[in-house]
Amino acid sequence: MRVGLLLGLIATALASQPATAEPWRDGFVARIEALALIQTLNASLLASRSATATLEKWCADHKMSAAPKIVARRIAGIEKQPSEETRRRLDVGAKESVKYRRVQLACGEHVLSEADNWYVPGRLSDDMNRALETTETPFGKAIAPLQPFRRTFEMKMRWSPLPEGWEVSATAALPEKESGALSIPHDLFEHTAVVYARDQRPVSEVQETYTREILDFPAPAPRE
């Protein structure tokens, strides 16, 4: 009984460990799989009220960390003033305070996105402002009592695993066989969104760049 219990505990511990990511092998099928995964996450984020919740689910589903929790690693020493367009979207006057926060949203060792966030402190509680200024709490979690939701008004694809026109052009440069590791750039796609409270009042504008580390898990196993 003790041996069986010990083996059971070991199996449970191993199952909870993050998957070891190896470089994706290049090839046509691997590129299609990478494209499908990128577009799946992109669509999930566009349909979600919370980027943080979506990234935590992504991290958990792909076993990227033993504790799939998103933290916002603050990047100090950077200050970006809101543009006139940002102030207009936030419905703030020229003299109303807008604060800036630059973070990396990470799950374990994986930085899944990098975000610039302009927010209106006067529309948040003291506890929310304190959390944003002194902790690694993601913005969405810090303002959760406001029941926030987001509206993405701009999306840019920065990289595609397949060249434009691959489906109609016989001359498109496509790898036919695996030829080493798939080269994936740092920036994959970007979202720019306005975050609103439940009363429809804007509280933040965020610009997010999703990184290649969203694919930091083993590529799907070959299927016959």
Backbone as numpy.savetxt, mean C-alpha at the origin, in Angstrom:
# Nx Ny Nz CAx CAy CAz Cx Cy Cz
1.67 -38.36 23.98 0.84 -37.15 23.98 1.71 -35.90 23.98
2.76 -35.93 24.81 3.62 -34.76 24.86 4.32 -34.53 23.53
4.77 -35.61 22.89 5.44 -35.48 21.59 4.46 -34.93 20.55
3.24 -35.46 20.57 2.24 -34.98 19.61 1.92 -33.52 19.83
1.81 -33.13 21.10 1.53 -31.73 21.41 2.66 -30.84 20.94
3.91 -31.28 21.17 5.07 -30.50 20.76 5.11 -30.35 19.25
4.85 -31.44 18.53 4.85 -31.36 17.07 3.75 -30.42 16.57
2.61 -30.46 17.26 1.52 -29.57 16.88 1.88 -28.11 17.08
2.56 -27.81 18.19 2.98 -26.44 18.45 4.01 -25.97 17.43
4.93 -26.87 17.06 5.94 -26.52 16.06 5.28 -26.23 14.73
4.32 -27.08 14.34 3.63 -26.88 13.06 2.87 -25.56 13.04
2.25 -25.23 14.18 1.51 -23.97 14.25 2.46 -22.79 14.14
3.60 -22.88 14.80 4.58 -21.79 14.76 5.12 -21.59 13.35
5.41 -22.71 12.68 5.93 -22.62 11.31 4.89 -22.02 10.37
3.65 -22.38 10.58 2.60 -21.87 9.70 2.41 -20.38 9.85
2.75 -19.83 11.03 2.56 -18.41 11.27 3.74 -17.57 10.80
4.83 -18.21 10.39 6.00 -17.48 9.95 5.76 -16.86 8.57
6.35 -15.69 8.32 6.18 -15.07 7.01 6.82 -15.91 5.92
6.23 -15.85 4.74 6.78 -16.57 3.60 8.12 -15.96 3.19
9.07 -16.81 2.83 10.36 -16.34 2.39 10.29 -15.97 0.92
10.53 -14.69 0.63 10.41 -14.22 -0.74 11.71 -14.45 -1.50
11.61 -15.09 -2.64 12.73 -15.25 -3.55 12.44 -14.42 -4.79
13.47 -14.02 -5.52 13.23 -13.21 -6.72 12.29 -13.93 -7.69
11.35 -13.20 -8.22 10.47 -13.76 -9.24 11.29 -14.05 -10.48
11.10 -15.24 -11.06 11.77 -15.57 -12.30 11.08 -14.87 -13.46
11.87 -14.36 -14.40 11.28 -13.68 -15.54 10.68 -14.70 -16.50
9.66 -14.29 -17.21 8.99 -15.15 -18.16 7.59 -14.63 -18.42
6.99 -15.08 -19.51 5.68 -14.56 -19.89 4.63 -14.85 -18.84
4.58 -16.08 -18.34 3.58 -16.44 -17.34 3.81 -15.65 -16.05
5.06 -15.53 -15.62 5.36 -14.78 -14.40 4.93 -13.32 -14.54
5.10 -12.76 -15.73 4.70 -11.36 -15.94 3.17 -11.21 -15.90
2.47 -12.17 -16.43 1.01 -12.13 -16.36 0.56 -12.25 -14.91
1.20 -13.13 -14.15 0.85 -13.28 -12.73 1.12 -12.00 -11.95
2.28 -11.37 -12.22 2.60 -10.12 -11.53 1.60 -9.03 -11.89
1.24 -8.95 -13.17 0.27 -7.95 -13.60 -1.08 -8.18 -12.93
-1.50 -9.43 -12.85 -2.79 -9.74 -12.21 -2.77 -9.34 -10.73
-1.68 -9.59 -10.04 -1.59 -9.25 -8.63 -1.59 -7.73 -8.43
-0.82 -7.02 -9.25 -0.78 -5.56 -9.14 -2.17 -4.97 -9.37
-2.85 -5.45 -10.41 -4.17 -4.90 -10.71 -5.21 -5.32 -9.67
-5.04 -6.49 -9.07 -5.94 -6.92 -8.00 -5.84 -5.98 -6.80
-4.61 -5.67 -6.37 -4.44 -4.75 -5.25 -4.92 -3.36 -5.63
-4.60 -2.93 -6.83 -5.03 -1.61 -7.29 -6.56 -1.49 -7.21
-7.27 -2.48 -7.72 -8.73 -2.46 -7.69 -9.26 -2.50 -6.27
-8.64 -3.29 -5.41 -9.08 -3.38 -4.01 -8.93 -2.04 -3.31
-7.83 -1.35 -3.56 -7.61 -0.04 -2.95 -8.62 0.98 -3.45
-8.90 0.96 -4.74 -9.85 1.91 -5.31 -11.25 1.70 -4.75
-11.58 0.48 -4.39 -12.92 0.17 -3.88 -13.01 0.27 -2.36
-11.91 0.51 -1.69 -11.87 0.44 -0.24 -12.08 1.80 0.42
-12.61 1.78 1.63 -12.71 2.98 2.45 -11.37 3.29 3.12
-10.50 2.27 3.26 -9.26 2.43 4.02 -8.12 1.71 3.33
-7.09 2.46 2.94 -5.90 1.84 2.36 -5.18 0.98 3.39
-5.17 1.43 4.65 -4.50 0.67 5.71 -5.11 -0.71 5.87
-6.43 -0.78 5.93 -7.11 -2.07 6.10 -6.85 -2.97 4.90
-6.84 -2.40 3.71 -6.60 -3.19 2.50 -5.18 -3.75 2.50
-4.21 -2.94 2.89 -2.82 -3.40 2.92 -2.60 -4.45 4.01
-3.27 -4.30 5.14 -3.13 -5.31 6.19 -3.68 -6.65 5.72
-4.80 -6.63 5.02 -5.36 -7.87 4.49 -4.43 -8.48 3.45
-3.85 -7.64 2.60 -2.91 -8.12 1.58 -1.71 -8.79 2.24
-1.18 -8.14 3.27 -0.02 -8.67 3.97 -0.37 -10.00 4.65
-1.53 -10.08 5.26 -1.95 -11.31 5.93 -2.21 -12.43 4.92
-2.93 -12.12 3.85 -3.27 -13.14 2.85 -2.03 -13.76 2.22
-0.96 -12.96 2.07 0.25 -13.45 1.42 1.36 -13.79 2.41
0.98 -13.84 3.72 1.89 -14.29 4.78 3.24 -13.56 4.71
3.16 -12.24 4.59 4.37 -11.44 4.46 4.99 -11.09 5.80
4.23 -11.28 6.88 4.75 -10.99 8.21 4.02 -11.85 9.22
4.73 -12.26 10.27 4.08 -13.04 11.34 3.03 -12.22 12.05
3.19 -10.89 12.04 2.21 -9.98 12.63 1.79 -8.99 11.55
0.78 -9.33 10.76 0.39 -8.48 9.62 -0.31 -7.20 10.05
0.48 -6.28 10.57 -0.04 -5.00 11.04 0.70 -3.88 10.33
-0.05 -2.92 9.81 0.56 -1.79 9.11 0.95 -0.72 10.13
2.19 -0.25 10.02 2.66 0.88 10.81 3.10 1.98 9.85
2.97 3.21 10.30 3.35 4.37 9.48 4.69 4.89 9.99
5.75 4.54 9.29 7.08 5.01 9.68 7.24 6.45 9.22
7.31 7.35 10.15 7.40 8.76 9.81 8.77 9.10 9.27
8.80 9.94 8.25 10.04 10.41 7.65 10.19 11.88 8.01
11.15 12.16 8.85 11.34 13.52 9.35 12.18 14.34 8.36
12.13 15.64 8.54 12.99 16.53 7.77 12.45 16.90 6.40
11.21 16.52 6.10 10.61 16.87 4.82 9.35 17.70 5.10
9.20 18.78 4.39 8.03 19.63 4.55 7.56 20.08 3.18
6.31 19.80 2.86 5.72 20.19 1.59 4.45 20.98 1.87
4.42 22.21 1.37 3.24 23.03 1.55 2.12 22.56 0.62
0.88 22.64 1.07 -0.22 22.24 0.19 -0.37 23.20 -0.98
-0.67 22.66 -2.13 -0.89 23.50 -3.29 -2.24 24.20 -3.18
-2.47 25.16 -4.05 -3.77 25.83 -4.07 -4.88 24.84 -4.39
-4.57 23.87 -5.28 -5.57 22.86 -5.62 -5.90 21.98 -4.42
-4.86 21.62 -3.63 -5.11 20.82 -2.43 -5.97 21.58 -1.45
-5.67 22.85 -1.24 -6.49 23.66 -0.33 -7.93 23.76 -0.82
-8.09 23.86 -2.12 -9.45 23.92 -2.66 -10.18 22.61 -2.41
-9.50 21.48 -2.65 -10.16 20.19 -2.43 -10.47 19.96 -0.96
-9.62 20.51 -0.07 -9.86 20.37 1.37 -10.82 21.43 1.90
-11.17 22.37 1.04 -12.10 23.43 1.41 -11.59 24.21 2.62
-10.32 24.65 2.52 -9.72 25.47 3.57 -9.26 26.80 2.98
-9.29 27.83 3.81 -8.83 29.13 3.38 -7.31 29.22 3.37
-6.82 30.32 2.84 -5.37 30.50 2.69 -4.65 30.54 4.02
-5.35 30.94 5.09 -4.71 31.08 6.40 -5.00 29.92 7.35
-5.88 29.01 6.95 -6.21 27.88 7.83 -5.07 26.86 7.83
-4.76 26.33 9.00 -3.63 25.43 9.16 -3.86 24.10 8.43
-2.86 23.70 7.64 -2.83 22.37 7.02 -1.48 21.77 7.35
-1.47 20.62 8.01 -0.22 19.98 8.39 0.16 18.90 7.38
1.46 18.58 7.40 2.01 17.63 6.43 2.67 16.48 7.17
2.49 15.27 6.64 3.08 14.07 7.24 3.54 13.15 6.11
4.82 12.80 6.12 5.39 11.88 5.14 5.68 10.57 5.85
5.15 9.45 5.33 5.31 8.16 5.99 5.58 7.05 4.98
6.14 5.98 5.49 6.22 4.70 4.79 5.25 3.75 5.49
4.32 3.19 4.74 3.40 2.21 5.32 4.04 0.84 5.17
4.38 0.26 6.31 5.15 -0.99 6.31 4.40 -2.08 7.04
4.57 -3.30 6.55 4.09 -4.50 7.22 5.30 -5.38 7.47
5.70 -5.50 8.73 6.95 -6.18 9.01 8.10 -5.41 8.39
8.90 -6.10 7.59 10.05 -5.48 6.94 9.72 -4.93 5.55
8.48 -5.03 5.14 8.09 -4.68 3.78 7.42 -3.31 3.74
8.04 -2.37 3.02 7.44 -1.05 2.82 6.53 -1.14 1.61
5.23 -1.18 1.86 4.27 -1.40 0.78 3.91 -0.12 0.05
3.95 1.00 0.74 3.67 2.27 0.07 4.37 3.41 0.80
4.54 4.51 0.07 5.08 5.74 0.63 4.05 6.83 0.38
3.75 7.64 1.40 2.62 8.55 1.28 2.96 9.95 1.78
2.48 10.95 1.02 2.45 12.34 1.45 1.02 12.64 1.88
0.88 13.19 3.09 -0.45 13.42 3.64 -0.57 14.85 4.15
-1.51 15.60 3.57 -1.83 16.93 4.06 -3.17 16.84 4.78
-3.22 17.24 6.05 -4.46 17.10 6.80 -4.78 18.39 7.56
-6.06 18.54 7.89 -6.56 19.74 8.55 -6.68 19.44 10.04
-5.74 19.88 10.87 -5.77 19.52 12.29 -6.99 20.05 13.01
-7.53 21.19 12.55 -8.68 21.77 13.22 -9.94 20.93 13.08
-9.93 19.93 12.19 -11.09 19.07 12.00 -10.91 17.72 12.69
-9.82 17.59 13.44 -9.54 16.36 14.18 -9.54 16.64 15.68
-9.70 15.60 16.46 -9.66 15.76 17.91 -8.21 15.91 18.38
-8.05 16.33 19.63 -6.71 16.46 20.20 -6.00 15.11 20.22
-6.73 14.03 20.56 -6.12 12.71 20.60 -5.65 12.28 19.21
-6.45 12.59 18.19 -6.06 12.23 16.83 -4.80 12.99 16.41
-4.77 14.27 16.68 -3.59 15.07 16.32 -2.36 14.59 17.07
-2.53 14.24 18.32 -1.39 13.75 19.12 -0.86 12.43 18.54
-1.75 11.55 18.15 -1.33 10.27 17.58 -0.57 10.49 16.27
-1.04 11.42 15.45 -0.39 11.68 14.17 0.99 12.32 14.35
1.15 13.10 15.39 2.39 13.83 15.60 3.44 13.03 16.37
3.00 12.05 17.16 3.95 11.40 18.08 4.04 9.88 17.93
3.21 9.26 17.09 3.22 7.80 16.99 3.32 7.36 15.53
3.41 6.05 15.35 3.46 5.46 14.01 2.08 4.93 13.59
1.05 5.49 14.16 -0.30 5.07 13.81 -0.65 5.56 12.41
-1.11 4.67 11.52 -1.55 5.13 10.19 -2.69 6.13 10.30
-2.78 7.02 9.34 -3.77 8.09 9.38 -5.19 7.54 9.53
-5.52 6.52 8.73 -6.87 5.97 8.77 -7.24 5.43 10.14
-6.29 4.81 10.83 -6.58 4.28 12.17 -6.67 5.41 13.18
-5.83 6.43 13.02 -5.84 7.54 13.97 -7.18 8.27 13.96
-7.81 8.37 12.78 -9.06 9.13 12.68 -10.28 8.21 12.57
-10.12 6.95 12.93 -11.21 5.97 12.79 -12.54 6.42 13.41
-12.54 7.14 14.56 -13.83 7.57 15.12 -14.64 8.47 14.18
-13.98 9.08 13.19 -14.70 9.93 12.23 -15.39 9.11 11.15
-15.20 7.78 11.17 -15.75 6.89 10.14 -15.34 7.38 8.74
-14.04 7.50 8.50 -13.57 8.10 7.25 -13.79 7.21 6.04
-13.86 7.86 4.90 -13.86 7.16 3.62 -13.07 8.01 2.63
-12.66 7.41 1.55 -11.79 8.10 0.61 -12.37 8.08 -0.80
-12.02 9.12 -1.55 -12.38 9.19 -2.95 -11.10 9.45 -3.74
-10.72 8.47 -4.53 -9.52 8.58 -5.35 -9.87 9.34 -6.63
-9.16 10.42 -6.89 -9.46 11.20 -8.09 -8.36 11.12 -9.14
-7.26 10.44 -8.81 -6.21 10.25 -9.81 -5.47 8.95 -9.53
-5.24 8.19 -10.57 -4.48 6.94 -10.47 -3.52 6.88 -11.64
-2.26 6.56 -11.37 -1.24 6.45 -12.41 -0.53 5.12 -12.28
-0.45 4.39 -13.38 0.38 3.18 -13.41 1.80 3.59 -13.76
2.75 3.24 -12.92 4.15 3.59 -13.16 4.91 2.48 -13.87
4.37 1.26 -13.81 5.07 0.14 -14.46 4.08 -0.95 -14.76
4.28 -1.58 -15.89 3.51 -2.77 -16.23 4.47 -3.89 -16.59
4.23 -5.11 -16.11 5.11 -6.23 -16.46 5.08 -6.55 -17.95
4.02 -6.14 -18.64 3.91 -6.40 -20.08 3.95 -5.08 -20.85
4.63 -5.06 -22.00 4.72 -3.82 -22.78 3.38 -3.44 -23.39
3.21 -2.16 -23.64 1.98 -1.69 -24.24 1.78 -2.34 -25.61
0.57 -2.82 -25.85 0.25 -3.44 -27.13 0.71 -4.87 -27.28
1.08 -5.50 -26.15 1.60 -6.88 -26.24 0.57 -7.85 -26.82
-0.72 -7.56 -26.60 -1.77 -8.50 -27.00 -2.09 -8.43 -28.49
-1.61 -7.37 -29.17 -1.94 -7.23 -30.59 -0.70 -7.16 -31.48
0.46 -7.02 -30.87 1.68 -6.86 -31.65 2.55 -8.10 -31.57
2.89 -8.63 -32.74 3.76 -9.81 -32.79 5.20 -9.45 -32.49
5.52 -8.16 -32.53 6.91 -7.74 -32.33 7.17 -7.25 -30.91
6.14 -7.31 -30.05 6.34 -6.87 -28.67 7.40 -7.74 -28.00
8.29 -7.09 -27.27 9.40 -7.80 -26.63 8.91 -8.55 -25.40
8.65 -9.83 -25.57 8.17 -10.66 -24.47 9.11 -11.83 -24.25
9.48 -12.10 -23.02 10.32 -13.27 -22.76 9.52 -14.55 -22.93
10.04 -15.47 -23.69 9.34 -16.73 -23.91 9.70 -17.77 -22.87
10.88 -17.67 -22.31 11.32 -18.61 -21.30 11.88 -17.84 -20.12
11.96 -18.52 -18.99 12.54 -17.89 -17.82 13.98 -17.51 -18.11
14.33 -16.28 -17.75 15.67 -15.79 -18.07 16.23 -14.99 -16.90
16.25 -15.60 -15.75 16.76 -14.91 -14.57 15.65 -14.22 -13.81
16.04 -13.35 -12.89 15.07 -12.68 -12.03 14.31 -11.61 -12.80
13.04 -11.47 -12.46 12.22 -10.41 -13.05 12.61 -9.08 -12.43
12.97 -8.13 -13.27 13.38 -6.81 -12.80 12.13 -5.96 -12.55
11.91 -5.59 -11.30 10.72 -4.84 -10.91 11.18 -3.49 -10.36
10.74 -2.37 -10.92 11.15 -1.06 -10.41 10.51 -0.76 -9.06
11.00 0.27 -8.41 10.51 0.61 -7.07 9.06 1.05 -7.09
8.70 1.93 -8.02 7.35 2.49 -8.06 6.47 1.69 -9.02
5.32 1.20 -8.54 4.42 0.43 -9.38 3.20 1.24 -9.81
2.53 1.87 -8.86 1.38 2.71 -9.22 1.14 3.74 -8.12
0.39 4.79 -8.47 0.13 5.88 -7.55 -1.36 6.17 -7.45
-1.77 6.58 -6.25 -3.13 7.05 -6.02 -3.06 8.43 -5.36
-3.96 9.30 -5.76 -4.17 10.55 -5.05 -5.64 10.61 -4.67
-5.90 10.82 -3.38 -7.27 10.73 -2.88 -7.52 11.79 -1.83
-8.80 12.11 -1.66 -9.24 12.96 -0.56 -9.96 12.07 0.44
-9.63 12.25 1.71 -10.26 11.49 2.79 -11.31 12.38 3.45
-12.51 11.83 3.62 -13.63 12.57 4.19 -14.07 11.93 5.51
-14.61 12.76 6.40 -15.28 12.25 7.59 -16.70 11.83 7.21
-17.38 11.19 8.15 -18.73 10.70 7.87 -19.70 11.81 7.49
-19.39 13.06 7.89 -20.26 14.19 7.57 -19.94 14.80 6.22
-19.10 14.10 5.42 -18.74 14.52 4.07 -17.73 15.67 4.05
-17.20 16.01 5.20 -16.23 17.12 5.25 -14.83 16.57 5.00
-14.07 17.16 4.06 -12.72 16.66 3.80 -11.78 16.94 4.96
-10.95 15.96 5.28 -9.99 16.12 6.37 -8.55 15.93 5.91
-8.36 15.35 4.72 -6.99 15.05 4.30 -6.93 14.81 2.80
-5.76 15.12 2.24 -5.44 14.68 0.88 -4.16 13.86 0.96
-4.16 12.73 0.28 -3.02 11.83 0.36 -2.56 11.44 -1.04
-1.25 11.41 -1.22 -0.63 10.92 -2.45 0.20 9.69 -2.09
-0.16 8.56 -2.65 0.45 7.28 -2.27 1.17 6.66 -3.46
2.36 6.18 -3.22 3.11 5.44 -4.22 3.29 4.01 -3.70
2.75 3.05 -4.43 2.84 1.65 -4.03 4.07 1.03 -4.66
4.82 0.30 -3.85 6.15 -0.13 -4.23 6.20 -1.61 -4.65
7.33 -1.99 -5.19 7.53 -3.38 -5.61 7.45 -4.36 -4.45
7.55 -3.85 -3.21 7.52 -4.75 -2.06 6.13 -5.33 -1.81
5.13 -4.87 -2.55 3.83 -5.55 -2.45 3.92 -6.96 -3.02
4.99 -7.25 -3.77 5.21 -8.58 -4.35 6.30 -9.34 -3.61
6.59 -8.94 -2.39 7.63 -9.61 -1.61 7.12 -10.90 -0.98
6.72 -11.82 -1.83 6.34 -13.16 -1.39 6.62 -14.10 -2.55
6.71 -15.41 -2.29 7.07 -16.33 -3.38 6.06 -16.25 -4.54
6.60 -16.30 -5.75 5.74 -16.32 -6.93 4.85 -17.56 -6.90
3.66 -17.49 -7.51 2.79 -18.67 -7.56 3.51 -19.89 -8.13
3.22 -21.06 -7.58 3.87 -22.29 -8.04 3.42 -22.61 -9.47
4.30 -23.17 -10.28 3.91 -23.54 -11.65 2.74 -24.52 -11.64
1.83 -24.34 -12.60 0.68 -25.22 -12.70 0.68 -25.93 -14.04
0.31 -27.20 -14.00 0.30 -27.97 -15.23 -1.04 -27.82 -15.96
